[in-house]
Amino acid sequence: MGLHIKVMIKRTTILIALVFVFLPYECHIQSLETKPDVEEVDEVIPDIVTLTTYSISVAETDSTPLVTASGFKINPNNPKRHRIIAVSRDLKRKYKFGQKVRIEGAGKYNGIYTIRDLMHHRWKNKIDILINPSDKHTKLRRIKMFRVEKKNKLG
């Protein structure tokens, strides 16, 4: 019995020694595998804008409240479902009709919208989000607006 215990202690000692020899090597390999490749990426700089809301009334739009400046026809029963924004004319130089943008820092108005309307020329650096007539109007400052680029299906 004493010999059997000595053999077990020897085997355990060898096993522990092997673990301590190979464990740091294994950890080093895993740390190399999990490190992401470092690539330089152009930083996306958002436009910082003032956000207001508008609804489909002649008082807030023009004489054709159900048709946007781009010619898009709005559903009068639920206009906000289209997720439309109007942009001031200075922003229209940077963004085209149909361009999707992401709004951040606007609470419940955060998300993806499509530019389909144009604001009066007196406004600068401003966007208007189309809401339903029953919704409460709001104004928020220093909102981030990012261009949403289409992803290439190939990669």
N, C-alpha and C positions, 0 to 999 in steps of 0.2 A: 504494500500500500504506500509506503514511504517513497518508493521509486516512482510510482505512478504520479504522485503529487509533484515530485521534482521535475518530471517530464512536462507536466501541465504548466508549471511555473516558467519553465524554459520556453515553451511554445507561446505562452502569453507575453513574455518579455520580448520575444522576437516579433510578434504581431504588433505590439505597441511601438517598437522601434521602427518597423516598416511604416506604420501610420504616421509617425512624426517625420519620417524622411520624405514620404510622398505627399502628405497633406499640403504643405506649403506650395509644392509644385502644382498640384491640382488647383488650389486657390488662385495661383498666378495665372494659369491658363484660363480659368473662368473669368477672371477680371479683364483679361485681354479680349475675350469673346463678347462681353457685355458692353464694352465701351463703344459708343456710337462714333461713326466717322465724323470728323469735324470738317464741315464745309462752310465756306463763307456764303451767306445768304443776304440778298438785299433786304434791308429792313423796310417793312411796309409802313409808310407814314400816313395816318388817317387825316382827313379833313376835319377840323374842329368847327362845328356849325351850331346854329341856334335852331331848335326844333319847335315847330308849332303844328297845330292840327287844323284841318278844314273839313267841311262837309259839302254835300252836293246841293247847295242853294244858290240862287242867282245873286244874292247879296255877297256871297263869299267867292264866287267864281265869275264866269261871264254869262252871256245869254244862253249858252248851251252847257248846263252843268253836268249832263250825263255823257259828254264827250270831252276827253282830255285834249291837251294841245297836240299830242301825238296822234290823235284820231281814235284812241282806244275808247270803246263804249263801256260805260259803267253800269253794273246791275243796280237799279234803284232800291231794291229790297234789302241788299246787304253790301253796300259799297266797300266797307273795310276788308272784306274777304279777298279783294284783289291785291291788297298790300301795295298800294300805289303811293309814291311820293312825288311831289312837285319840287323842283329845285329853282333857286334863284338864277338869274341869267349869267352871273359870273361863274357859278358852278356848272351851268350848261355848257360852257366852253370846255370843261374837263370831262364831262359825262354826256353820253348820248342817250336818246330815248331807247328804252328797252334794256338798258344796262342795269344789272342787279347790284345792289349795295347792301352792306351789313351795317346796322346801327347798333352801337354799344353805348352804355352809360345812360340809357333812357328808360330804365325800369321796364314797365309792361310793353313799351314800344320797341324794345330790343328785338333784332331779328333781321331777316332778309326782305328787302323791298325792291320793287321795280320802278325805275324812273319813267313816268309816262305823262307828266304834266309840268307846266312852267309857271313860275310865279311872276307877279307884276315887276316891272323893271326897277321900282324903287327899293326892292329888297336886295341885300347883299349877304352872301355867306349864310344862307338860310334854307331850310327844307320844311315842307309842309306834308304831313301825313294825313291821308284821307281816312276819315272815320265815319261812322254812322251818325245820322242827324240826332239820335237820342243820346249819344256819348258826350261826355264832358270835354270841353276844349282845354288845352293845356299849352304851356310854353316852357321849354327847358333849354338851358344854355350849356355850352361846352360839351356837346355831344360828339362822339367819334363816328365818322362815316368812312367805311372802307369799301374799296372797289372789290367786287367778287369776280374772280377770273374763272372762266370755264376750264375744267380739268380735262386734260388729254386722255382719252380712253385707252391709248396705247401704253401709257406709263406715267 
